[in-house]
């Protein structure tokens, strides 16, 4: 019986799975978990209900392998849908197995990893399969922020099934193999007349770079499973614990002289914030999320002094680092995730403000931008920010400014903190003087330079207490690590309430 359960849909269907270049559910679990640590639960469960009476064969396990094991010596609970059984379609009993392993994970305070490869709801079970999905969705929502939930989409995830990974903390997809959508190409063609294939509609590249639904993409299943193991290393087992520190091979006192020259003297020239981040964090530790979505913003997990941190930044080489609707969504969700799991936040600020324009205003840049200030305001984890250059207007305020609750605020000498850029400020403040001048252009330039020298430097903000210290860029790494170590026992008092009402 046990061997029969291991065979899933049988030898021929396993061969078909391999012919597609895909692994079976059990092969995936062997790669995901530490060798020899997987313990299966409920391998003999079979389908019970069949509204149409067409299920002439019932398979042990009912299309999903569930259980628990270890990743880097830490317990995780996991389920892997088996495409060789009814295309991985979800029925009542499969749902019960998944829900039970989720309940055990929360009761044990351990992460949940779902390996998804399913054609959707099992049609012949009727409402029983829909109820099964509802049970999973509800647990995804109720357990959000309790234990880390990671979804690996390793094949199809169509229809309502896509809502389960959408609620989890991280979604990992495989390029040219995974796809998610609510309505397939044929339905779209019949309703709207649009013609598109599976990959173009809901492939990994689309969800990573266009919709922003996916967080990490891998070239193969093996890489995706390795990526999951890596990502889990930044998370604690649950919301009560702190994220796991690692032995640090990178000197916490290391200073990088190249940082002193990385910001151009001309404020109109761009530079790479990715390079700044990689020079400040522990070498090789930066795991960027949503890499090709809203590239004017940067989010990712890293380590500093061996301690996991969440990195948030603007990329001045893309749209000058301006914050638009997509960037606001990307930042706010990432900040919420880090705060839920006690991951300190390090923010690098270089933004001229929010993106102006009729389209952005009509689509709700106010509502989306408010998500960022809400996320930073309610986040109680240690927060450190570094203003590297431009911090204008609302972008300065929402990006972890001191009075939004940031614990330690640093600025580089190149920092420019003001209500707006010098050109706009001069035009508003000195309009009459400029218009009355014999040479308005020369007068505008003179007044702009005067405004820049008086206000666009970090010392004006430091004098008012908005900045804790103006530092040499090369000092950033040791000072941030020292601040995080000092804040590791931080306790934040919050107002008693059921929950807040974040703008969505």
One Martini backbone bead per residue (centre of mass of N, CA, C, O) as a GRO file, in nm:
protein
  504
    1UNK     BB    1   0.058   0.063  -0.021
    2UNK     BB    2   0.294   0.257   0.001
    3UNK     BB    3   0.399   0.215  -0.290
    4UNK     BB    4   0.140   0.300  -0.429
    5UNK     BB    5   0.145   0.591  -0.320
    6UNK     BB    6   0.421   0.669  -0.454
    7UNK     BB    7   0.303   0.648  -0.762
    8UNK     BB    8   0.038   0.777  -0.786
    9UNK     BB    9  -0.060   0.772  -1.124
   10UNK     BB   10   0.184   0.626  -1.228
   11UNK     BB   11   0.427   0.545  -1.448
   12UNK     BB   12   0.319   0.684  -1.709
   13UNK     BB   13   0.270   0.966  -1.576
   14UNK     BB   14   0.556   1.012  -1.481
   15UNK     BB   15   0.679   1.010  -1.767
   16UNK     BB   16   0.522   1.257  -1.866
   17UNK     BB   17   0.640   1.453  -1.662
   18UNK     BB   18   0.935   1.415  -1.754
   19UNK     BB   19   0.889   1.492  -2.059
   20UNK     BB   20   0.832   1.801  -1.959
   21UNK     BB   21   1.064   1.859  -1.733
   22UNK     BB   22   0.928   1.738  -1.473
   23UNK     BB   23   0.868   1.684  -1.151
   24UNK     BB   24   0.773   1.527  -0.888
   25UNK     BB   25   0.655   1.568  -0.580
   26UNK     BB   26   0.875   1.390  -0.438
   27UNK     BB   27   1.124   1.508  -0.580
   28UNK     BB   28   1.085   1.795  -0.471
   29UNK     BB   29   1.105   1.727  -0.167
   30UNK     BB   30   1.396   1.616  -0.176
   31UNK     BB   31   1.518   1.901  -0.260
   32UNK     BB   32   1.399   2.086  -0.036
   33UNK     BB   33   1.490   1.886   0.176
   34UNK     BB   34   1.650   1.737   0.394
   35UNK     BB   35   1.791   1.451   0.404
   36UNK     BB   36   1.567   1.223   0.558
   37UNK     BB   37   1.318   1.433   0.687
   38UNK     BB   38   1.064   1.318   0.565
   39UNK     BB   39   0.711   1.319   0.677
   40UNK     BB   40   0.428   1.161   0.614
   41UNK     BB   41   0.076   1.240   0.560
   42UNK     BB   42  -0.189   1.078   0.455
   43UNK     BB   43  -0.135   0.850   0.205
   44UNK     BB   44  -0.447   0.696   0.201
   45UNK     BB   45  -0.610   0.903   0.084
   46UNK     BB   46  -0.934   0.942  -0.075
   47UNK     BB   47  -1.181   0.991  -0.267
   48UNK     BB   48  -1.532   1.061  -0.204
   49UNK     BB   49  -1.660   1.260  -0.388
   50UNK     BB   50  -1.912   1.241  -0.680
   51UNK     BB   51  -2.146   1.401  -0.859
   52UNK     BB   52  -2.109   1.231  -1.152
   53UNK     BB   53  -1.976   0.938  -1.145
   54UNK     BB   54  -1.658   0.934  -1.305
   55UNK     BB   55  -1.470   0.804  -1.085
   56UNK     BB   56  -1.305   0.502  -1.158
   57UNK     BB   57  -1.045   0.619  -1.000
   58UNK     BB   58  -0.845   0.582  -0.705
   59UNK     BB   59  -0.596   0.767  -0.525
   60UNK     BB   60  -0.344   0.769  -0.329
   61UNK     BB   61  -0.354   1.095  -0.167
   62UNK     BB   62  -0.524   1.279  -0.374
   63UNK     BB   63  -0.289   1.473  -0.519
   64UNK     BB   64  -0.115   1.490  -0.236
   65UNK     BB   65   0.177   1.579  -0.050
   66UNK     BB   66   0.220   1.549   0.302
   67UNK     BB   67   0.420   1.726   0.564
   68UNK     BB   68   0.747   1.698   0.723
   69UNK     BB   69   1.064   1.885   0.778
   70UNK     BB   70   1.388   2.001   0.676
   71UNK     BB   71   1.564   2.330   0.677
   72UNK     BB   72   1.852   2.375   0.800
   73UNK     BB   73   1.726   2.226   1.073
   74UNK     BB   74   1.431   2.329   1.015
   75UNK     BB   75   1.104   2.328   1.053
   76UNK     BB   76   0.865   2.216   0.801
   77UNK     BB   77   0.569   2.256   0.621
   78UNK     BB   78   0.420   2.052   0.352
   79UNK     BB   79   0.301   2.071   0.004
   80UNK     BB   80   0.243   1.850  -0.295
   81UNK     BB   81   0.129   1.853  -0.595
   82UNK     BB   82  -0.007   1.590  -0.815
   83UNK     BB   83  -0.020   1.572  -1.160
   84UNK     BB   84  -0.070   1.250  -1.193
   85UNK     BB   85  -0.344   1.336  -1.036
   86UNK     BB   86  -0.575   1.492  -1.201
   87UNK     BB   87  -0.379   1.738  -1.246
   88UNK     BB   88  -0.397   1.829  -0.931
   89UNK     BB   89  -0.678   1.846  -0.862
   90UNK     BB   90  -0.908   1.985  -0.639
   91UNK     BB   91  -1.043   1.840  -0.351
   92UNK     BB   92  -1.168   1.770  -0.053
   93UNK     BB   93  -0.932   1.583   0.053
   94UNK     BB   94  -0.697   1.756  -0.036
   95UNK     BB   95  -0.779   1.996   0.136
   96UNK     BB   96  -0.764   1.857   0.411
   97UNK     BB   97  -0.463   1.800   0.400
   98UNK     BB   98  -0.366   2.090   0.373
   99UNK     BB   99  -0.507   2.206   0.625
  100UNK     BB  100  -0.372   2.025   0.833
  101UNK     BB  101  -0.076   2.119   0.780
  102UNK     BB  102  -0.136   2.415   0.849
  103UNK     BB  103  -0.230   2.372   1.140
  104UNK     BB  104   0.033   2.240   1.239
  105UNK     BB  105   0.222   2.475   1.179
  106UNK     BB  106   0.090   2.680   1.373
  107UNK     BB  107   0.100   2.505   1.631
  108UNK     BB  108   0.433   2.486   1.589
  109UNK     BB  109   0.572   2.736   1.456
  110UNK     BB  110   0.587   2.687   1.127
  111UNK     BB  111   0.645   2.681   0.816
  112UNK     BB  112   0.493   2.718   0.484
  113UNK     BB  113   0.512   2.496   0.193
  114UNK     BB  114   0.398   2.532  -0.144
  115UNK     BB  115   0.347   2.295  -0.415
  116UNK     BB  116   0.235   2.402  -0.730
  117UNK     BB  117   0.032   2.163  -0.950
  118UNK     BB  118  -0.265   2.272  -1.107
  119UNK     BB  119  -0.584   2.277  -1.279
  120UNK     BB  120  -0.772   2.292  -1.023
  121UNK     BB  121  -1.080   2.217  -0.992
  122UNK     BB  122  -1.285   1.942  -0.926
  123UNK     BB  123  -1.558   1.913  -1.108
  124UNK     BB  124  -1.698   1.638  -1.005
  125UNK     BB  125  -1.730   1.773  -0.697
  126UNK     BB  126  -1.810   2.051  -0.708
  127UNK     BB  127  -1.863   2.223  -0.419
  128UNK     BB  128  -1.641   2.071  -0.264
  129UNK     BB  129  -1.399   2.208  -0.409
  130UNK     BB  130  -1.470   2.500  -0.336
  131UNK     BB  131  -1.464   2.459  -0.031
  132UNK     BB  132  -1.167   2.375  -0.026
  133UNK     BB  133  -1.052   2.647  -0.117
  134UNK     BB  134  -1.175   2.820   0.108
  135UNK     BB  135  -1.018   2.688   0.339
  136UNK     BB  136  -0.739   2.775   0.239
  137UNK     BB  137  -0.777   3.080   0.217
  138UNK     BB  138  -0.848   3.132   0.512
  139UNK     BB  139  -0.574   3.034   0.622
  140UNK     BB  140  -0.393   3.226   0.472
  141UNK     BB  141  -0.515   3.475   0.619
  142UNK     BB  142  -0.502   3.392   0.926
  143UNK     BB  143  -0.175   3.311   0.896
  144UNK     BB  144  -0.093   3.583   0.843
  145UNK     BB  145   0.191   3.663   1.035
  146UNK     BB  146   0.257   3.389   1.190
  147UNK     BB  147   0.371   3.231   0.940
  148UNK     BB  148   0.551   3.148   0.692
  149UNK     BB  149   0.455   3.180   0.337
  150UNK     BB  150   0.533   2.963   0.060
  151UNK     BB  151   0.515   2.974  -0.303
  152UNK     BB  152   0.547   2.714  -0.551
  153UNK     BB  153   0.521   2.757  -0.892
  154UNK     BB  154   0.543   2.449  -1.110
  155UNK     BB  155   0.283   2.530  -1.283
  156UNK     BB  156  -0.030   2.533  -1.276
  157UNK     BB  157  -0.254   2.828  -1.169
  158UNK     BB  158  -0.591   2.830  -1.193
  159UNK     BB  159  -0.803   3.047  -1.116
  160UNK     BB  160  -0.886   3.047  -0.785
  161UNK     BB  161  -0.609   2.918  -0.701
  162UNK     BB  162  -0.440   3.194  -0.715
  163UNK     BB  163  -0.521   3.310  -0.428
  164UNK     BB  164  -0.332   3.161  -0.242
  165UNK     BB  165  -0.049   3.276  -0.321
  166UNK     BB  166  -0.137   3.582  -0.302
  167UNK     BB  167  -0.138   3.563   0.031
  168UNK     BB  168   0.139   3.507   0.048
  169UNK     BB  169   0.466   3.611   0.097
  170UNK     BB  170   0.589   3.415  -0.133
  171UNK     BB  171   0.660   3.394  -0.489
  172UNK     BB  172   0.766   3.116  -0.689
  173UNK     BB  173   0.891   3.086  -1.023
  174UNK     BB  174   0.908   2.932  -1.349
  175UNK     BB  175   1.047   2.963  -1.635
  176UNK     BB  176   0.839   2.837  -1.885
  177UNK     BB  177   0.625   2.676  -1.659
  178UNK     BB  178   0.475   2.888  -1.510
  179UNK     BB  179   0.119   2.967  -1.430
  180UNK     BB  180  -0.116   3.250  -1.387
  181UNK     BB  181  -0.484   3.261  -1.379
  182UNK     BB  182  -0.830   3.316  -1.399
  183UNK     BB  183  -0.841   3.336  -1.720
  184UNK     BB  184  -0.807   3.192  -2.007
  185UNK     BB  185  -0.743   3.222  -2.339
  186UNK     BB  186  -1.024   3.118  -2.439
  187UNK     BB  187  -1.203   3.303  -2.272
  188UNK     BB  188  -1.084   3.569  -2.365
  189UNK     BB  189  -1.147   3.530  -2.665
  190UNK     BB  190  -1.466   3.502  -2.630
  191UNK     BB  191  -1.502   3.788  -2.481
  192UNK     BB  192  -1.264   3.999  -2.620
  193UNK     BB  193  -1.065   3.877  -2.866
  194UNK     BB  194  -0.811   3.799  -2.734
  195UNK     BB  195  -0.474   3.686  -2.817
  196UNK     BB  196  -0.320   3.432  -2.609
  197UNK     BB  197  -0.094   3.277  -2.417
  198UNK     BB  198   0.010   3.144  -2.128
  199UNK     BB  199   0.277   3.304  -2.098
  200UNK     BB  200   0.162   3.592  -2.177
  201UNK     BB  201  -0.055   3.593  -1.946
  202UNK     BB  202   0.096   3.399  -1.677
  203UNK     BB  203   0.388   3.410  -1.653
  204UNK     BB  204   0.667   3.469  -1.479
  205UNK     BB  205   0.755   3.735  -1.623
  206UNK     BB  206   0.483   3.877  -1.591
  207UNK     BB  207   0.461   3.859  -1.271
  208UNK     BB  208   0.736   4.001  -1.216
  209UNK     BB  209   0.713   4.271  -1.429
  210UNK     BB  210   0.391   4.353  -1.440
  211UNK     BB  211   0.200   4.263  -1.190
  212UNK     BB  212   0.365   4.175  -0.911
  213UNK     BB  213   0.303   3.879  -0.794
  214UNK     BB  214   0.589   3.802  -0.817
  215UNK     BB  215   0.919   3.767  -0.650
  216UNK     BB  216   1.050   3.497  -0.777
  217UNK     BB  217   1.284   3.366  -1.027
  218UNK     BB  218   1.346   3.065  -1.212
  219UNK     BB  219   1.496   2.843  -1.448
  220UNK     BB  220   1.423   2.604  -1.245
  221UNK     BB  221   1.318   2.385  -1.020
  222UNK     BB  222   1.581   2.354  -0.866
  223UNK     BB  223   1.622   2.661  -0.827
  224UNK     BB  224   1.356   2.713  -0.675
  225UNK     BB  225   1.418   2.529  -0.430
  226UNK     BB  226   1.678   2.676  -0.350
  227UNK     BB  227   1.548   2.956  -0.316
  228UNK     BB  228   1.366   2.874  -0.082
  229UNK     BB  229   1.587   2.801   0.117
  230UNK     BB  230   1.714   3.081   0.119
  231UNK     BB  231   1.469   3.256   0.202
  232UNK     BB  232   1.410   3.113   0.479
  233UNK     BB  233   1.684   3.218   0.617
  234UNK     BB  234   1.539   3.515   0.680
  235UNK     BB  235   1.332   3.364   0.857
  236UNK     BB  236   1.139   3.294   1.090
  237UNK     BB  237   0.917   3.060   1.214
  238UNK     BB  238   0.779   3.316   1.358
  239UNK     BB  239   0.649   3.606   1.513
  240UNK     BB  240   0.816   3.564   1.789
  241UNK     BB  241   1.066   3.537   1.648
  242UNK     BB  242   1.380   3.575   1.534
  243UNK     BB  243   1.586   3.597   1.301
  244UNK     BB  244   1.848   3.422   1.172
  245UNK     BB  245   2.167   3.412   1.244
  246UNK     BB  246   2.498   3.431   1.104
  247UNK     BB  247   2.794   3.363   1.021
  248UNK     BB  248   3.033   3.619   0.967
  249UNK     BB  249   3.262   3.691   0.690
  250UNK     BB  250   3.197   4.001   0.722
  251UNK     BB  251   3.315   4.286   0.825
  252UNK     BB  252   3.146   4.516   1.018
  253UNK     BB  253   3.394   4.745   0.977
  254UNK     BB  254   3.367   4.780   0.691
  255UNK     BB  255   3.505   5.000   0.443
  256UNK     BB  256   3.400   5.182   0.140
  257UNK     BB  257   3.551   5.421  -0.050
  258UNK     BB  258   3.362   5.422  -0.308
  259UNK     BB  259   3.116   5.565  -0.172
  260UNK     BB  260   3.239   5.862  -0.176
  261UNK     BB  261   3.206   5.853  -0.523
  262UNK     BB  262   2.908   5.761  -0.627
  263UNK     BB  263   2.800   6.047  -0.610
  264UNK     BB  264   2.736   6.288  -0.804
  265UNK     BB  265   2.776   6.627  -0.823
  266UNK     BB  266   2.555   6.607  -1.026
  267UNK     BB  267   2.210   6.595  -0.966
  268UNK     BB  268   2.140   6.490  -1.276
  269UNK     BB  269   2.292   6.235  -1.211
  270UNK     BB  270   2.333   5.903  -1.210
  271UNK     BB  271   2.313   5.598  -1.009
  272UNK     BB  272   2.377   5.297  -0.826
  273UNK     BB  273   2.196   5.146  -0.573
  274UNK     BB  274   2.288   4.856  -0.596
  275UNK     BB  275   2.583   4.918  -0.531
  276UNK     BB  276   2.540   5.029  -0.253
  277UNK     BB  277   2.413   4.782  -0.124
  278UNK     BB  278   2.645   4.572  -0.192
  279UNK     BB  279   2.860   4.746  -0.017
  280UNK     BB  280   2.701   4.726   0.269
  281UNK     BB  281   2.636   4.450   0.275
  282UNK     BB  282   2.676   4.144   0.290
  283UNK     BB  283   2.837   3.951   0.096
  284UNK     BB  284   2.602   3.795  -0.112
  285UNK     BB  285   2.303   3.862   0.050
  286UNK     BB  286   2.130   3.980  -0.178
  287UNK     BB  287   1.765   3.943  -0.214
  288UNK     BB  288   1.576   4.022  -0.470
  289UNK     BB  289   1.255   4.157  -0.517
  290UNK     BB  290   1.088   4.227  -0.784
  291UNK     BB  291   1.311   4.309  -1.006
  292UNK     BB  292   1.104   4.387  -1.275
  293UNK     BB  293   0.932   4.563  -1.075
  294UNK     BB  294   0.943   4.867  -1.021
  295UNK     BB  295   1.261   4.977  -1.075
  296UNK     BB  296   1.250   5.248  -0.894
  297UNK     BB  297   1.239   5.015  -0.689
  298UNK     BB  298   1.377   4.852  -0.389
  299UNK     BB  299   1.371   4.506  -0.284
  300UNK     BB  300   1.504   4.309   0.001
  301UNK     BB  301   1.719   4.062   0.124
  302UNK     BB  302   1.959   4.063   0.399
  303UNK     BB  303   2.285   4.112   0.552
  304UNK     BB  304   2.406   4.244   0.878
  305UNK     BB  305   2.620   4.093   1.064
  306UNK     BB  306   2.422   3.828   1.002
  307UNK     BB  307   2.160   3.995   0.989
  308UNK     BB  308   1.852   4.020   0.901
  309UNK     BB  309   1.721   4.232   0.632
  310UNK     BB  310   1.537   4.499   0.500
  311UNK     BB  311   1.534   4.641   0.173
  312UNK     BB  312   1.490   4.992   0.088
  313UNK     BB  313   1.464   5.168  -0.235
  314UNK     BB  314   1.597   5.373  -0.476
  315UNK     BB  315   1.643   5.413  -0.841
  316UNK     BB  316   1.801   5.674  -1.006
  317UNK     BB  317   1.829   5.517  -1.300
  318UNK     BB  318   1.502   5.509  -1.258
  319UNK     BB  319   1.309   5.769  -1.285
  320UNK     BB  320   1.488   5.904  -1.051
  321UNK     BB  321   1.319   5.752  -0.811
  322UNK     BB  322   1.036   5.773  -0.843
  323UNK     BB  323   0.703   5.755  -0.713
  324UNK     BB  324   0.469   5.520  -0.790
  325UNK     BB  325   0.224   5.298  -0.776
  326UNK     BB  326   0.399   5.041  -0.793
  327UNK     BB  327   0.615   5.125  -0.586
  328UNK     BB  328   0.422   5.154  -0.347
  329UNK     BB  329   0.326   4.861  -0.341
  330UNK     BB  330   0.603   4.727  -0.311
  331UNK     BB  331   0.690   4.862  -0.045
  332UNK     BB  332   0.448   4.813   0.148
  333UNK     BB  333   0.446   4.503   0.142
  334UNK     BB  334   0.737   4.459   0.239
  335UNK     BB  335   0.714   4.605   0.511
  336UNK     BB  336   0.494   4.423   0.628
  337UNK     BB  337   0.651   4.159   0.616
  338UNK     BB  338   0.889   4.237   0.797
  339UNK     BB  339   0.720   4.316   1.046
  340UNK     BB  340   0.581   4.037   1.092
  341UNK     BB  341   0.906   3.900   1.113
  342UNK     BB  342   1.130   4.080   1.257
  343UNK     BB  343   1.254   4.259   1.017
  344UNK     BB  344   1.462   4.483   0.967
  345UNK     BB  345   1.490   4.825   0.841
  346UNK     BB  346   1.657   4.945   0.541
  347UNK     BB  347   1.679   5.283   0.410
  348UNK     BB  348   1.719   5.423   0.083
  349UNK     BB  349   1.728   5.769  -0.010
  350UNK     BB  350   1.623   5.871  -0.364
  351UNK     BB  351   1.377   6.118  -0.413
  352UNK     BB  352   1.176   6.366  -0.588
  353UNK     BB  353   0.903   6.196  -0.563
  354UNK     BB  354   0.604   6.194  -0.701
  355UNK     BB  355   0.437   6.111  -0.976
  356UNK     BB  356   0.329   6.305  -1.214
  357UNK     BB  357  -0.011   6.314  -1.333
  358UNK     BB  358  -0.315   6.226  -1.446
  359UNK     BB  359  -0.298   5.919  -1.437
  360UNK     BB  360  -0.201   5.891  -1.142
  361UNK     BB  361  -0.431   6.047  -1.007
  362UNK     BB  362  -0.671   5.875  -1.125
  363UNK     BB  363  -0.539   5.594  -1.004
  364UNK     BB  364  -0.428   5.669  -0.699
  365UNK     BB  365  -0.159   5.792  -0.565
  366UNK     BB  366  -0.263   5.861  -0.288
  367UNK     BB  367  -0.354   5.579  -0.198
  368UNK     BB  368  -0.081   5.434  -0.257
  369UNK     BB  369   0.107   5.623  -0.096
  370UNK     BB  370  -0.035   5.571   0.181
  371UNK     BB  371   0.078   5.285   0.222
  372UNK     BB  372   0.366   5.366   0.299
  373UNK     BB  373   0.307   5.535   0.552
  374UNK     BB  374   0.154   5.312   0.696
  375UNK     BB  375   0.372   5.094   0.706
  376UNK     BB  376   0.588   5.260   0.861
  377UNK     BB  377   0.414   5.347   1.105
  378UNK     BB  378   0.339   5.040   1.207
  379UNK     BB  379   0.622   4.965   1.221
  380UNK     BB  380   0.820   4.799   1.498
  381UNK     BB  381   1.076   4.768   1.386
  382UNK     BB  382   1.376   4.828   1.319
  383UNK     BB  383   1.483   5.161   1.192
  384UNK     BB  384   1.686   5.258   0.909
  385UNK     BB  385   1.815   5.560   0.753
  386UNK     BB  386   1.942   5.680   0.421
  387UNK     BB  387   2.037   5.979   0.279
  388UNK     BB  388   2.194   6.024  -0.033
  389UNK     BB  389   1.999   6.255  -0.159
  390UNK     BB  390   1.701   6.280  -0.255
  391UNK     BB  391   1.435   6.447  -0.036
  392UNK     BB  392   1.121   6.515  -0.144
  393UNK     BB  393   0.866   6.574   0.022
  394UNK     BB  394   0.671   6.300   0.041
  395UNK     BB  395   0.914   6.110   0.001
  396UNK     BB  396   1.052   6.180   0.265
  397UNK     BB  397   0.829   6.116   0.465
  398UNK     BB  398   0.756   5.806   0.386
  399UNK     BB  399   1.077   5.724   0.391
  400UNK     BB  400   1.157   5.681   0.694
  401UNK     BB  401   1.119   5.908   0.877
  402UNK     BB  402   1.145   6.015   1.192
  403UNK     BB  403   0.822   6.104   1.215
  404UNK     BB  404   0.746   5.790   1.123
  405UNK     BB  405   0.948   5.606   1.327
  406UNK     BB  406   1.237   5.628   1.297
  407UNK     BB  407   1.526   5.561   1.478
  408UNK     BB  408   1.762   5.603   1.249
  409UNK     BB  409   1.913   5.897   1.091
  410UNK     BB  410   2.086   5.932   0.792
  411UNK     BB  411   2.338   6.133   0.608
  412UNK     BB  412   2.475   6.245   0.339
  413UNK     BB  413   2.638   6.512   0.203
  414UNK     BB  414   2.439   6.481  -0.065
  415UNK     BB  415   2.194   6.566   0.073
  416UNK     BB  416   1.839   6.658  -0.017
  417UNK     BB  417   1.621   6.838   0.199
  418UNK     BB  418   1.287   6.909   0.076
  419UNK     BB  419   0.996   7.010  -0.062
  420UNK     BB  420   1.172   7.083  -0.322
  421UNK     BB  421   1.322   7.173  -0.579
  422UNK     BB  422   1.506   7.450  -0.663
  423UNK     BB  423   1.353   7.546  -0.913
  424UNK     BB  424   1.065   7.543  -0.800
  425UNK     BB  425   1.118   7.717  -0.552
  426UNK     BB  426   1.217   7.974  -0.697
  427UNK     BB  427   0.961   8.023  -0.870
  428UNK     BB  428   0.776   8.068  -0.617
  429UNK     BB  429   0.939   8.266  -0.423
  430UNK     BB  430   1.069   8.454  -0.693
  431UNK     BB  431   0.877   8.555  -0.923
  432UNK     BB  432   0.880   8.865  -0.915
  433UNK     BB  433   1.189   8.901  -0.923
  434UNK     BB  434   1.231   8.761  -1.195
  435UNK     BB  435   1.035   8.932  -1.372
  436UNK     BB  436   1.192   9.214  -1.293
  437UNK     BB  437   1.434   9.135  -1.432
  438UNK     BB  438   1.652   9.189  -1.687
  439UNK     BB  439   1.749   8.871  -1.639
  440UNK     BB  440   1.563   8.611  -1.567
  441UNK     BB  441   1.749   8.364  -1.610
  442UNK     BB  442   1.986   8.459  -1.430
  443UNK     BB  443   1.816   8.502  -1.173
  444UNK     BB  444   1.716   8.213  -1.147
  445UNK     BB  445   1.994   8.083  -1.118
  446UNK     BB  446   2.086   8.239  -0.868
  447UNK     BB  447   1.847   8.159  -0.678
  448UNK     BB  448   1.884   7.856  -0.702
  449UNK     BB  449   2.172   7.845  -0.585
  450UNK     BB  450   2.101   7.977  -0.317
  451UNK     BB  451   1.897   7.766  -0.223
  452UNK     BB  452   2.083   7.523  -0.234
  453UNK     BB  453   2.296   7.625  -0.024
  454UNK     BB  454   2.089   7.674   0.217
  455UNK     BB  455   1.895   7.385   0.196
  456UNK     BB  456   2.061   7.158   0.010
  457UNK     BB  457   2.144   7.017   0.298
  458UNK     BB  458   2.190   6.822   0.583
  459UNK     BB  459   2.232   7.054   0.805
  460UNK     BB  460   1.952   7.176   0.812
  461UNK     BB  461   1.819   6.915   0.928
  462UNK     BB  462   2.011   6.867   1.169
  463UNK     BB  463   1.942   7.132   1.323
  464UNK     BB  464   1.625   7.021   1.351
  465UNK     BB  465   1.646   6.690   1.403
  466UNK     BB  466   1.598   6.501   1.135
  467UNK     BB  467   1.901   6.428   1.180
  468UNK     BB  468   2.144   6.245   1.349
  469UNK     BB  469   2.363   6.219   1.101
  470UNK     BB  470   2.655   6.302   0.924
  471UNK     BB  471   2.804   6.087   0.685
  472UNK     BB  472   3.015   5.889   0.555
  473UNK     BB  473   2.962   5.658   0.324
  474UNK     BB  474   3.181   5.446   0.432
  475UNK     BB  475   3.024   5.431   0.727
  476UNK     BB  476   2.754   5.281   0.690
  477UNK     BB  477   2.789   4.989   0.780
  478UNK     BB  478   2.886   5.015   1.080
  479UNK     BB  479   2.650   5.206   1.171
  480UNK     BB  480   2.410   5.023   1.106
  481UNK     BB  481   2.494   4.779   1.273
  482UNK     BB  482   2.503   4.928   1.544
  483UNK     BB  483   2.206   5.013   1.543
  484UNK     BB  484   2.083   4.726   1.527
  485UNK     BB  485   2.209   4.624   1.790
  486UNK     BB  486   2.076   4.843   1.975
  487UNK     BB  487   1.767   4.758   1.860
  488UNK     BB  488   1.710   4.445   1.925
  489UNK     BB  489   1.529   4.532   2.205
  490UNK     BB  490   1.292   4.659   2.092
  491UNK     BB  491   0.993   4.831   2.216
  492UNK     BB  492   0.656   4.865   2.103
  493UNK     BB  493   0.386   5.074   2.144
  494UNK     BB  494   0.037   5.008   2.104
  495UNK     BB  495  -0.271   5.050   2.016
  496UNK     BB  496  -0.565   4.941   2.103
  497UNK     BB  497  -0.699   4.702   1.861
  498UNK     BB  498  -0.800   4.523   1.605
  499UNK     BB  499  -0.750   4.712   1.338
  500UNK     BB  500  -0.660   4.861   1.074
  501UNK     BB  501  -0.716   5.089   0.769
  502UNK     BB  502  -0.579   5.028   0.494
  503UNK     BB  503  -0.505   5.142   0.204
  504UNK     BB  504  -0.615   4.980  -0.132
   0.00000   0.00000   0.00000
